[in-house]
């Protein structure tokens, strides 16, 4: 799986949207690298490509980039269930990959955005470990940090809820969901432009409403629910979609298999990254209070689902 990179006029358009000045970006990169060296609780070294991805995701605001990077390393300490044992060959991860397909599509939209599709395969399958599912999502996210060489104008997520059942959501505790959303919103340089949920049902409406309090207001406004899949193509060109959705990007199975192969190729790298995290004992001032970040109890079992 090779991610198409923007070029030509699209490349220039994205530079403008990301506030990226090719004449000053190297000095911005050097500034962040020097800052990392001076922060006793953060890793001294982080590769240039990923720092540049953070700068782009933060529209080259140095202070926002610092906050994101600090939280990125902090979450890797705070949520080990997401960021350790990241070997795609582990049985528990293989189980999830056999039940859920989550490829990032190789192409980009006319607006310069990357599209990621997520869908389950079996309505009757038991729900696997949710933390491991989130782990896989961040594994893909970390690969993209390294491989989005030129940067994109944002992400579009398509969630196919055709096989979603109440049983599948019973293991999604609010604490776990909040940990996931804090990581996504505060620790990764994600520029989330749209979330499209297709094949929706009353269950999906309830789940979305339950999750919304944990989501930033501007993102709430970017969630779209579709009962008719054709409505999706007003936002995402049909031709760039997988064959199952009428497009020309190949089959979901092949796209998914390519991503699984890529994750496997990163196995050694994932192992090396486990120690690239914050050391709270060395943080100036008070250490991060994880309870304040994640303190919610309960589960989606509390929902009344017809």
N, C-alpha and C positions, 0 to 999 in steps of 0.2 A: 504494500500500500504506500503510494507516494502522494502526498498532499500537493495539489496544484497551487503554485504560488502566483500572486498577482504580478502583472507586468504592464508595461506601456501606460496608457491613459488611466487604467484602473489603479495601477501602482501609484501614480501621481495623485489621484483622487484620494486614495487611502492615506498617503502622507499628510495631505491637508486635513483630513478628518482626525488623524491621530496627533496633529500638532507636531509633526516630526520634521525637524530641520536637519537635512543631511550634512550641513556644514557644522552644526553644533552638537549633534547627537553623540559623537565620540567623547566630547568633554562632559556631557551628562553621564555617560557610562562611567567615565573615570571618577566622577564625583561620587557616584553610588559605590563604586569599588573601594574608594578611600573611606567612605562612611562605614562600610561593613568592617573594615580593618579596625576602626576605632571603637566599635560597639563590642564590649567584652562578652556579652551573652550570645552574640550571633557568630556564625561561621565566618572565618576570615576570607575564604575563597568561595566564589560562585561563578560559574562560567559566563562569559560575555553574552552568549546567545540568549540565555534565560533572563539575564538582567535586562537585555534589550527588549525582550518580550514583556517584562514587567513595565518598563518605561513606556512602551507603546500602549499597553493596557491602561495605563494611568495618564495617557495623553501628555507625557513628558513633564508632568508635575513631579518635581523631585521629592517634595514632602509626602505626597500621596504614595509615590513609589516606595519610599522608606517605610511608611506605615504598612503597606501591603507585604513587603518583604519581611518585616518584623513579624507580622501575623502569620505569614507562610511558615517561617521557621518555628514559631510558637506552636502552631497547630500540630506540627510534626512531633512535638514533645507532648502536647496535651491530649492528642487523640491517637495513641499508638495502634488502636484497632483499625485505623485507616491507613497507616503508613509504615507498618512492619510486616514481615513475612510476605513480601510482594513477589512471589514466584508464581507465574501463571500456571505452572504445572501442578501446583498443589491441588489435591482432590476437591477441596471445598470451593476453589475458584473455578476448576473445571466444571463442577456441577452447575454453577451459575451461568457459565458461558454456554452450557448446553441448553439452558432454559430461556436466556435473554440475549438478544442481539442489540448491540449499541454502536454501530460504526459511525465514525465521522466520514462524510462523503468526500471523495477526492476533489470534486469541483468546488467552485465558489459562485455565489449569486451575482447578478449584475451590480449589486451594491457592494460587492467585495466581501461578503459574509460567508463564514463556514457553517455548514449544516450538519447536525448530528441527529440521527434517528435512533429511537429506543423502542423496542417492542418485545413482548413476551411471546412464547411459542406454544404454551400448553395451559389451557384454562384449568385443567385438573391437577396441575403440578403443585406439589407442596412448596410453600415459601421457603427459600434457602435463607441462610444467615444474611440479614440486611446489612450489617456492618461490612461483610465481605463484598456485597454488591457495591456499596459506596467505595470500598477500597479499589475495586476495579475501575470505577469512574475516575478516581483520582490518579490511578496508574495511567489511564488514557490521557488525562489532563496534563500529567507531567511529561509524557511523550510529546504532546503538542507544544508544551513550553519550549522543548528542545528543537522541534521540527518546523515550527511556523517561522521560517527563516526571514520572510519579508514582512510578516504581520498581516492580519486581516482586519476588516472594518468592524468585526463583531461576530457573535455566534447566534445561530438560530437552532433551537431545539424542537424536534418533533417527537411527541410521545404518543405512540399508538396504544390506546387503552382497550383494544378489541377483546383481549382475554383477561382483563382485570376483574377480580372478584373480591368480595369482602375478606375472604380467607387470606388473600395475598397481602392485604394491608394490615392484618392483625398484629404482625410482628414489628410494624413501624412505630416505635415509641417516639413521642414528641422530643425527648432528650436526644435521641439518635438523629432525628430529622433536623433538630436545631444545630447539632454539631456539624452535620453535613452542610446546612445552609450558611452557617458562619464561615466555614471553610471556603465555600464557593463565593460568597459575597464579600468577605473581608480579606481572604488570604490568597486568592488567585486573581490574576489580572484579566478576569473575564469581562468582556463588554457584551452583556446579554441583551440582544436586540429584540428577540421574539421567542415566545414559547407557544407552540401550537399543540393542542391535545386533540387528537382525532379519534373517531369512533367512541364518542363520549356517551355516558350513561348517567342516571341519577347518582350512582355511586361516585363517579368521577367529580361531579359537581360538589358533593359533600367533602371529598378529600381536598379538592382545591381550596374550598372555603376554610377548611381546617388548617391548611398550611399557610394561607395568606398572612396571618398575623406575624409570621416569622420572616416575611419577605419585605424588602424595601418597597416604598410606595411606587417609585418609578418602574420597578419590575412588575408589580401587580398590574399596572396599566398595559403591560406587554404580553399578558397571557391571553390567548385566544382559544376558545373551545369550539370544535367543529363537529356537527353531526353528519355533515356531508363532506367527504374528503375533497371533493372538487373545490370547495371554498379555500382549501389550503393553497391551491395553485395561483390564487391572487397574490400570494406572498412569496412563494417559492416556485421557480419555473419547473413545470412537470418533467421536462426532458432531463433535468439533472438528478431526478429522483431514481431510486432503484426500480428494477423491472416490476416488482410486486405492486408498485404504486404508479405504473404506467410510464416510467422513465427509461433512460438509456444508460444509467450508471452501473449496470450489471445487477446480479441478484443480491439480495440481502445476505444470503448464505455465503456467497463468495466475498463480499465486502467484509462481513464479520470474520470470516476465516483469515483474511489478510491482516486484520487488526490483531487477532489472536497470535498470529505468527510474529507480528511486530513486537507485541508485548513479550513474547518469548525471547526475541532477540535482545531485549533490554534487561533480561534477568540479572546479569552481573551488575549492570548499572544500578538497578533498583536496590540491590544488596548494598552497594557502595553508598547509596544515598541515605540509608537508614541512620547514619550518624551525622548527617548534615541537618542539624536542628538547633533550636535554642537551648541554652543552658540557663535555667531560671535562677540557679544559685548565684550566677554572675550578673544578673540584670541590675542595672543601677536603680535605686529606689525599691519600691515594693515589687515582689514577683507577681506574675499574672494570677488573678483569682479565677480558677476554672469554674468554680460554682456560680460565679456571677455571669459567666459566659453561657453556661449550659444548664442552669438549674431549673429543670422542668421534669415532672413525673407524669406517668400515665402511659396510655397507648391508644392506638386507633380502635381498639376494642370498645372504647368509651363512646364511639360514634353510634348513633342510632341509624342503621342502614336498612332501608326497606327491601 
